[in-house]
Amino acid sequence: MSLTQLLLVVFIVLLLAWAIYEDVLLERRHGPTRLKVPLLRRKPVDITIFTVLIAILIYNNVTASGPVLTTWLLGCAALLAIYSGWLRQPCIRFKLQGLFYSGIWIDYHRIKAINLSEDGVLVMQLEQKNLYIRVRNIDDIESIYKFIITTQ
């Protein structure tokens, strides 16, 4: 196994572990999920560029008669990129003691203030930085507000 193939395997394993962590394990960490709100996806341009670059690498590997294992690993990486960029829906999970945002646990006591911007972005001010929560459905902001008020 070449260094390229080894790096591809490591990359695929890390992407797969992240997908399992976000989709399966976060539901069980820190108790049951009380409220799950879908968020807007990030810019699709980034994942499109990444997928096209992987497709170019697959094409170059096939035309240059490269190793078949490398082609399969690149295909797996492309499928995982498509899943994480277009198929998986990012969401914020509210638990009893805190919330998960982008896979990171945030206790409620760390939230100093909550504001709503003019363009419908919920801004949670923490000690050192702000969280900008862009929900897919604007009505979900009211359910977030009600949930936070009842748990505080």
N, C-alpha and C positions, 0 to 999 in steps of 0.2 A: 504494500500500500504506500503510495507516494505521499509527500507532504500535502499536496493539494487535496487529495482524497481525505486525508486525516483531518484537515481543516474543515472541509465540507461536512464530514461526519460530526465534528464537534459543533459546528454552526447549526446543523439540523437538530441535534440532540438538545441544544440550548433553546432553540425556537419551539420545539415540541414540548419541552419542560415548561416553558413560559405559558404556552397555550393551555396545558393541563392545569397549571397553577391558577391561572385567571378564570378558567371556565368551570373547574371542578372543585378545587381546594378552597377557593375564597368563599364559597357558599357555606363551608363548614367551620372556617376559622372564626374565632371570637364569638361563637354562638350563632343562632339562626339569623338569617337575613330578614330584617323587618320591612325594608323598603328597597326596591331595586328600580332604578330609573335609567332608561337608555339615554346615551349621550350622542352628540353629533360625532361623525367620523372626522378624523383629521384629513388634511389635504390629500386627495387621491392621486395627485401628481407624483408625490414621492414614491408611492408603492408601484405606480405605473412605470416610472423610470427604472426602479429596481427590477421589476419583472421583465422589462424589455432587455435590460442588461444581462439578466440570466438567460433569456432566450437567445441573445447574441452569443453568449458563451457556449450554449448547447449547440447552436449552429456551427460555430467554429470547431468544436470538439468532434462533431459528426463529420464535417467536411475534411478535417485533417486526419480522420481515422484514429482519433484518440481512444483512450480506454473506455470501454462500455460502462464500467463502474462509475467513472466520472460523469458520464451522461446521465445515468440513473440518479446519482446524487444531486446533480444540478436540477433535474426534474423534480425531485423531492423538495429541494429548496424553493423552487418556483411555486409548487403547490402550497407549501407552508406560507410563503409570502402572499399568495392570493387569498388564502384562508384568513390570515391575520389582517390583511389590508381591506378586503372587500366583503368577506362572508361573516366574520365575527363582529358582533355588535358591542362596542364599548359601553360600559355602564358603571354607575356609581352604586355601591351597596351600603346601605345604612344598617348598622347593628345597634345593639342596646347601649354599648359604651363608646362607640365611635363609628367611623366609616372607612371604606376602602375606596380610594380614588387612584386609578391607574396602578392597581396592585399594591399600593402603599397604605398602611394602617395609620389613621389619624384619630386620636382621642378627641372627644368633644371639648374637653377642657382646654385644648390648644387653640380652639377657635375664639378669636378675640372679637370679631364683628362679622356680620353678614350683610352684604349690600347687593342691590340689583342695579345693573347698569341700564342705560337707555336702550341698548340693543338686545336686551333679554338675557344677558350673561350674569349668572349668580357668582358673586365674588365673596369668597370666605377668606378673611384675613387671619393668618396664623402669626406666630411670634416673629418669624423672619421673612416669610414670603406670602404671597397671595395665591389662592387657588381660583382659577377661572373655569367655572363649570358651565358648559354649553349643552343644555338639554335639547333633545330632539323635538319634544313637544313642549311648548311654552306653558301648558297647563300643569306640567309636572313640577314647576317651581312652587306652585301653591301647595302641592302635596309634600314637597320637601320642607317648606316652611312650617306646615302643620305638624309634621313629624318631629322636627327639631324643637318646636315649642312644647310639645307633649313630653318629650324625653328630658328636657331641661328642668 
